[in-house]
């Protein structure tokens, strides 16, 4: 690895992690740490948090089965144990390298199940599009039925509205899109005879073949039921932890759904495990519903540490180690 490659890879890892850690420091630097430690030691029902982990695991197992349905439609029936373990390992890798886990899981299935990598990218695209649709529908429903919350939230955080406006009014955004379109047209219309362009076209065709897997799928009803299972599991994974703390126990499922939706939007930011951004979304939401800043910060710290750090990493590492054992004949 030359110096340029090393620096590029280092920046890709360190920069998002550094931004997340800075946000985390900003959120917690003014908190009463002694009060937080007191709650962590005596004010948390860890048995309830441990119980919630089962729903997170169940949701990811369902995700592995759903991905298997997409891959099967390519004409190659894959073993579900491999797709499930690949999904679990995916999340552990994302904790270190944001978004790299998705590429890794496609690579590991391509290796053990002999499915073209580029076609697997197409199925992964469908997998992520479905997640985006679900989060979008959740956000829309929460926004429609909880207008007062969003009015208060954006009043407290006007920088978000400013950011959205600048995103859609900036001339540079449209200039960049136009430049990208022109470059693509030149590449495929004028340079299609070049070998590297032909390879890109072949890869895009394979990706499109993977995208079409949703239409070819024999068990569409099962696919959508598993999608519901995934997101119901994720919600319970998050909401059950409300009962582990005295200050969130009585907030109810409506507020739980709002906080869950805000946290789901936050993890779309390409930072390792959504660190910092997830905390901000949860803390700011709970504060809007009367939870003190210190208690909200304690809730976010404990839940994230147990669920995202300890549980996600441990189940992911076990899965990564199990894959070559299960596929030793390959």
Beta strands, then each sheet from edge to edge (+ up, - down):
end
